Structure formats: structure tokens, C-alpha cells
Amino acid sequence: PLDFESKKSYNLTVVATNIRADSITGGPYMDQATVKIIIEDADEPPVFTKSTYLFDVHENAAINTVIGAVAARDQDASHSQ
């Protein structure tokens, strides 16, 4: 799969050959072109360290009580928020 963070571009050489011989050189008709593929960056979602989180909260917990923490990692090289 293409991934902007791993590799931003690829060079691809395309060769086309005709099976009939060239009347001048006797060889096959052939041409080639180099194609540069540039990968665009997509903003991937964060990856959480766990697939689920479970927190218990007492009904009489004080306002602003911390009930848990969730951690995630940004997959993008730019580390956008």
C-alpha cells in the first residue's frame, strides 16, 4: 500500500513494444517513458493504544474529578492535532 509517511514518490519505467519488426532497423518498434508518481498526504486518524476503555465513576464524584486517561498516537509525520 502507498504511504506518504514511508515514501513520497515512485519512478516507474513503462516500455511498449510492437511485435512487428521496424522496416529500417529490423528490430521491434519500441519506446519507453518514465512516469513519476507523487503520493499525496492524507490525514489519518489517531491510533489508540487500546481498542476499548472502561472507567468507573461514582455518582457522588466531585466536579473535575479525573476518571481516566486515553492515549493515542498520531500516524502523520506532521503530527497534526
Secondary structure, 3 states (H helix, E strand, C coil): CCCCCCCCEEEEEEEEEEEEECCCCCCEEEEEEEEEEECCCCCCCCEECCCCCCCCCCCCCCCCCCCCCCCEECCCCCCCC
